Amino acid sequence: MKSAEIRESFLTFFESKGCRRLPSSSLIPDDPSLLLTTAGMVQFKPVFLGIEKRGYTRATTCQKCVRTTDIEIVGHTGRHQTFFEMLGNFSFGDYFKAEIIPWSYEYSTSVLGLDPDRLWFSVYEDDDEAEQIWLSLGIPAERIVRMGAKDNFWSAGPTGPCGPCSELYYDQGPEVGCGLDTCAPGCDCDRFLEYWNLVFMQYDRQEDGTLVPLPKKNIDTGLGLERMAGILQGVNSNYETDILRRMIGEASALCGVAYGASDRTDVSLRILADHSRALAFLIADGVLPSNESRGYVLRRLLRRAVRHGRLLGLTEPFLTRLIGIVVAEMGEAYPELVENRDLVERIVGAEEARFGATLKQGMALLEDEIARVREASASDFPGGVAFTLHDTYGFPVELTAEIAHENGLTLDMDAFEAEMTAQRERGRAGVKDVSWAASGAAYARAGERLHRGAVEFIGYEADEADATVAGIVVDGEPADTISAGQAGEIVLDSTPFYGEQGGQVGDTGAVTSDTANFEVSDTRIPVRGLVSHLGEVTNGSLSVGDRVHASIDVLRRERIRRNHTATHLLHWALRLVLGEHVKQSGSFVSPERLRFDFTHFQAPSQDQLAKVERLVNTKIMEDHAVRAYETSLASAREAGVIALFGEKYGEFVRVLEIGNFSRELCGGTHVGRTSEIGLLKIASEGSVGANLRRIEAVTSFDAMEAVYAEEAVLARAAEALKCRPAEVGEKAEGFVKRLKDAEKSAGAAKRADSSGEADSLAASAVDVGYPLVVARVTAPDAGALRELSDTVRSKIPGAAVVLAAESDGKALLLAAGSDEAVSGGFDAGKVIKAMAPHVGGGGGGKPQMAQAGGHEPAGIDEALAAARATLGA
């Protein structure tokens, strides 16, 4: 079976067991405690914790995952990868061990056709129940192994959902094993390959390590797609399975090196295949290269791939060719690859070209450092330099160690590891040290009181509504009452308040009852399905169960709506003017302004920005209808609706359509017709990172005020120039031209004066084996002093010049000599070292040229005397 067939067979099988098939979640997790999505259960973590409820209790997915904890090993073994696919099925308080164990055996033997006699199973050391279920299926007792917590107790991290597990193994035969009689599942050899883990998720591990039972017993399983493909395709390495083997074949064709030619080149080929997949999926999910957090992971993978491409002899950019194979092989299962292909390839191409130049700099640094260590007669290559080469220039430490060894040096690995440890700490700093579990109990209690476990948002149609208080949170803890003077959060069963998401800020307003008033300062969505109103009780008190009236600040919402719809018009216009590679990569929509981040590879010209602004305002004035509707994500993609770059979507989505020219997925609030926006004015445009630009703009009354402010500036300029506003540009250009002409005239006069002074200085030269001029002169800055020196030496062939001047209360010193003067014993650096202490300064340079400065200009004459003494003049 090919990988795609295995993927489909798994999802179809569990659909037949009542599981809802769901798409893979983004590699950028909602969980703030995780950097990247590393397992299928990540998107369901709040469900396991009881914080969030869904409209189903059984699910199945094929989850794309990225793990970089073992990145140095990737390529050196047949099992380690940074990107992989995890097939999973989940139960949220529904089926448990009695169902999943027989199902996993049925799928393994009846669907995949695995030989039952080659299957082995492990259970947690005290899990009698799981063992009995396996035995009831006819599994011989000798093929069921009990293991401890290290192997058979699973958790996503130090805290959170966890539980004992049972694993399925495939016996690949004694020929791939260690040969020992004791060989069994859990052995370090490759004979028994673990391919499926059934986790009985029933505990929530606390900070102190205690295990608290979850509200319900759950199931979380993970079957490694690449491992199963290896078993079914009869190969012993994930890299020999169909998808990765095709990528390795493409890499082999590019560099002309056959897979299997040598261990060294095989490592590089495997790295190219693995890292290319990770790059394509990370960028398609909205990760862009940077020097921190997820962007750093992406950049590191790309640079490691480029370096190994160079080791294979690839000197020209090549990664986009491999990206094309990823899209061809996996685009059907993951449509975001197809939608973002152009963008992914352009970002990879730009980053690869940029790094190509960096590699040359890295090699130069490496060679310079080797020369320095040798000159110092040392034997250790500095670990700090090795880390810089690794971190900044993408050099694998193994390569640095190898080159150092070839030059008779030993790499200081202790210092390198110290730097690596510090780097890991910086990487962890990119992950917020928070967890849903912190306020989970408070939100879970509120969720239990909600119809279908979710707050009903009615803010698309209404600005105010009656509702019931479903939950109160004070200082992160659930509360029954909140009183005057207390700040906290209120959850209502229905609300017109929009919770901050998709770049749009949360609403403000008030929640009132007959006896109390709660001023809402912000609205957020702590977990999916819940809307939390943040604020303070100004009088009275509110309790869970109270009937209240919720009303938003309507004027503030109107301004937000105008700005939000304007971002959609801006996105449409930018794609029209700059190209379809432009993708929204973030936004901020507030009442006062909008910020729009987009992918692009160079600064747009002023003409392009003006065209964008005109296009937006044209569509505003044409008064197009703005409408929204809900559909499935699959249907929206088939219809060509634009999904925002890096945004995460559920099974069903909301489409915003403007006229017949703009259709995007968006859950925000918007105007009814474009004319309500009034006017858009771009305030600024600039770079916010590699391949990422940002526009800030204002609309409506704020745009009008911006125009008034510009008119006021123009009026002041016209008054100063004594002309009409329409003539300011022409007048200003005239003034600039006259100013430049005046500067040219002044420069010519200055050069004439300098030439006269140079003649005088040349005439004062003395012979010390070569013509020498030592003098105090007038010069406004160091540049003028150098220019005068050059002029004097041009008048006296073979001369040396030592000059000093006072400028802005400081001393300037300069010594310069021709090759003939240097041959005759002149050393500018030595002269300056003798002079500098007399003016309270320091400096130096080479024999031909040296400069210095000092804060004691009173010592200039003594400095010149020191120069004469040094030169025998």
Summary of the structure (lengths in Angstrom):
residues: 873
radius of gyration: 35.4
end to end distance: 92.0
largest distance: 111.9
contacts: 2941
relative contact order: 0.05
helix: 44%
strand: 25%
